[in-house]
Amino acid sequence: MEARSRELLDRCVGENLDQLTLMDMRGDGVSRALYNAARGGSESPLSLSAARTLLSALPRGGTALLLTGFRVPPWGAPETDGLIGSAVLAAALDRVADASIVCVAEPEVTGALTAAMRAAGLAVTGQLGAASHLPHAATVLAYPGVEAVPAAAGQAYADRISPSVCAAVERPGRNEMGHYHFALGRDVSDWIAPVDDLYDEVRRRGIPTVAVGDFGNELGMGAIADAVRRETPAGADCGCGCGGGVACLSPADVTVACSVSDWGAYAIAACLSHLRRRDAGALVSEDVYRRICNAVVGAGAIDGSSNLAIPHVDGVDQDYNGRLVEMMRAVVSYPNRSPVHARPRMHRAARLHTAGPSA
């Protein structure tokens, strides 16, 4: 019965975290529609499923590949969404699994990504070999530039990195015609390197994947492509002339759909902390979160909503996001203050076992 009680606790924590990622700041209902498609009737919350997938496949000291970075023309600067979330997730993976973190993005993204990882407390290097000699290390690698990417680049990078798991957070994903788009349909293919080739090669090798996105034009969101076409204004028809919509077709083993991609990454980090019985210690504090935000903007990232060099994420300001991180820490901490065999929890677990999840 204690195992059933633990499962109930895990699900309750995951449900709370998922709900926090679905605060509809745009007020358009898209995030909940995509979330429901990604959930697909599963009893397990998305953040919990993602955390379990990462932990089950990542041996202690194993390599976690993180793909992120969405460049914004005409400047070519990366948006804050994705970079911050990847740093938060990287810090959690380091703390719960002593993971070796490897990040891959365009050369124009690596500066801000490096700043994010350092602000999260990781020692950053540009050499894979060097990371093995450093504690709490992250390697940030530049993928070949947009203009000249070798056909076998994805395979070559997969060989070099040899990851145990892969997570894509707010990383652009190409549509059925091979084009990359903003959520509302603008073609940005000239600014995006085909990191999809690396992702697809990782999947081909059977390496578990997690994808986090908020509009379905992100890498790894292919499992909900039909919902993206149906529920988003440019999902089926981008209007750019390429003949496809913005929906990415590459799927992931776990698809985390949320209102802001970074929020999904924070929730996964919180679930990692919960599952490894770290209270909330593996999720960065608000102070560290603010340090990451400011470092990313100082290194050239911009808010994707306003195109301003401010520490906002998709138009949501730093104060709200900082409070959100602290609330996620509380969502993990409070339920864990009661013993796993607390009487109300045991009662509910027994009822669910006999009557099913609808009870």
Buried (B, 14 or more C-beta within 10 A) or exposed (E): EEEBBBBBBBBBBBBBBBBBBBBEBBEEEBBBBBBBBBBEEEEBBBBBBBBBBBBEBBEEEBBBBBBBBBBBEEEBBBBBBBBBBBBBBBBBBBBBBBBBBBBBBBEBBBBBBBBBBBBBBBBBBEEBEEBEEBEBBBBBBBBBEBEEBEEEBBBBBBEEBBBBBBBBBBBBBBBBBEBBBBBEBBBBBEBBBBBBBBBBBBBEEEBBBBBBBBBBBBBBBBBBBBBBBBBBBBBBEBBBEBEBBBBBBBBBBBBBBBBBBBBBBBBBBBBBBBBBEBBBBBBBBBEBBBBBBBBBBEBBBBBBBEEEBBBBBBBBEBEEBBEBBBBBBEBBBEBBEEEBEBEEBBEBBBEBBEEEEEE
